[in-house]
């Protein structure tokens, strides 16, 4: 991926470019954002820009010896740390700490999931931040910055990545050859503006099969086709699925599309044919809205509580069919 393939984040680009051009970038930078927002990609490109002697603003030249070494993964001044068994341990930090003081050339230490640092690792990092060697910049990436010690936060220049638009995520998938057309647009809508999540779904070989199952369940519920016994069978099967949340999110999108088609007679068509237009004819938008709210509440309950998934699915399917087909 090249710098030009990084989508969106216009405010972040402007702030980082201004800090670099004015030589006001701190020796400790913190990039925050939810999982999948692109923190690692932005951290790497910021590292490359800092190391590049021929950069323009935030954009590295991509042709100098520094950029070529960085692209090949062999830059002597770039150090990358990530958790081992969910923790950034002091042994990892000690293994590279002495190199920070060798020479005066520019060096970057990129720390992924910085909030997983142990207290001992944090203490060692803090000592360097208090008296940093010349030319050394730390770039910390954190999904949960509040988990970092206040003494670390107070010494960092903080920037936050924002969710991308659906169009930006779709274009990113297309440019990187991960998906195209209707599938890229669908993945973008499901991603919530998080490109990493969209890329993960694009690499999922079972996605198309999951979409077919979601359509079948959504249409049957809306048309009241299944008996109570069949709903219990569906519930038992759904409760065992590891990708249950993703399946429910697809059903939410299908029902939202149904509302859009009835209210506006336009919008994206996940079905791709006339079937998705026909099944909504006997359902008012208010019922579909109720269904969307109910499914989203169920997704929240699964994430926030230790609920019995089978009982929850039985309740959800029975209530959905009653509300949609009444």
C-alpha positions, -999 to +999 in steps of 0.1 A: +000+000+000+014+034-010+008+067+008-018+077-018-038+047-010-045+059+025-081+071+024-097+100+042-084+114+075-080+149+060-077+166+094-051+141+106-031+147+073-032+184+078-022+183+115+007+159+110+020+177+079+019+210+097+037+196+127+064+181+105+069+212+083+072+235+114+095+210+132+070+209+160+062+171+160+068+158+195+093+131+203+063+111+215+032+108+193+000+089+202-024+077+175-057+066+188-088+050+172-110+019+173-097-015+162-096-016+124-094+022+120-060+020+103-037+030+132-009+006+122-009+018+086-008+055+096+019+048+122+041+031+096+036+059+070+043+086+096+074+067+106+085+065+069+078+102+065+099+112+095+128+090+083+126+103+047+150+132+041+132+142+008+096+141+021+071+167+011+047+175+040+036+141+052+044+123+020+076+103+018+094+104-015+094+066-019+126+066-039+154+076-015+176+050+002+157+055+035+123+048+018+136+018-001+150+003+031+118+010+049+097-006+022+119-037+023+116-040+060+153-034+066+156+001+079+182+003+106+165+032+123+130+017+126+119-004+155+085-021+158+071-035+190+038-054+194+024-075+223+035-110+230+007-131+245-014-099+250+014-079+268+043-057+258+069-070+281+100-054+295+122-080+278+110-068+244+118-032+253+152-040+267+162-059+236+162-026+216+166+001+242+204+003+240+202+010+202+183+042+208+216+058+220+238+046+192+246+075+168+226+107+162+207+097+131+169+097+131+152+067+147+116+057+151+101+032+177+066+023+167+047+006+196+015-012+186-013-017+212+007+005+236-020+001+263-008-035+268+026-023+282+033-038+316+040-014+345+077-022+342+077-015+305+059+018+310+084+028+337+113+021+313+097+040+285+089+070+308+126+073+317+135+077+281+107+102+274+119+124+302+154+127+286+151+114+250+182+108+229+186+131+199+167+120+168+145+094+185+107+096+181+082+072+197+049+066+180+024+049+202-008+032+189-037+026+212-073+016+209-079+024+246-057+054+255-073+057+290-055+024+298-021+042+295-005+058+325-012+095+328+025+102+329+028+087+294-003+106+281+010+139+294+042+135+273+024+126+240+012+147+211-022+130+205-040+125+172-073+105+167-083+086+136-119+090+125-142+064+108-141+067+070-172+072+048-187+042+030-173+055-003-138+058+011-138+023+025-153+010-008-126+028-028-099+014-005-112-022-010-112-017-048-078+000-050-062-029-030-080-056-050-099-070-021-134-065-035-153-045-061-187-034-072-217-043-050-196-065-027-172-036-019-201-013-012-218-039+011-186-046+030-180-008+034-215-004+049-209-033+073-175-020+084-188+010+102-161+031+086-133+009+098-111-002+068-093-030+088-127-046+096-137-043+059-104-060+048-110-088+073-145-095+060-132-094+024-107-121+033-135-143+049-142-171+025-176-178+042-190-143+037-210-151+005-225-181+022-234-160+053-251-134+031-273-161+014-283-175+049-291-140+061-313-133+031-332-166+036-338-160+073-347-123+068-373-131+040-388-161+058-393-140+090-408-111+071-432-133+052-442-155+082-432-187+064-418-207+093-437-226+119-429-223+156-410-256+154-389-244+125-381-212+144-367-232+173-346-252+149-332-220+134-325-206+169-306-237+179-285-235+147-278-198+151-268-201+187-238-223+177-225-199+151-192-181+158-202-155+132-236-149+147-231-111+152-220-107+116-251-127+104-274-105+124-257-073+111-265-085+076-301-090+084-302-055+099-289-041+065-315-061+046-343-047+067-329-012+065-327-015+027-364-026+027-373+005+046-354+027+021-370+010-008-405+016+006-400+051+018-379+064-012-384+038-039-346+039-043-314+029-025-289+000-025-303-034-033-285-062-016-305-088-033-297-077-068-331-086-083-368-080-079-372-104-050-361-079-025-387-054-038-415-079-035-411-092+000-415-057+015-448-049-002-469-062+027-448-048+055-450-012+067-417+007+073-425+010+110-424-028+115-391-030+098-378-002+120-390-022+151-372-053+137-339-033+133-341-020+168-349-054+182-319-071+164-295-043+175-307-047+211-300-084+208-265-078+195-258-055+224-271-080+249-248-107+236-218-084+239-227-069+273-241-099+292-234-136+296-268-145+282-279-179+270-276-175+233-301-202+223-328-187+245-320-153+232-322-165+196-356-182+202-370-150+217-356-129+189-369-150+160-404-155+175-407-117+182-394-108+148-419-131+130-448-119+151-440-082+145-432-085+108-460-108+097-489-096+118 
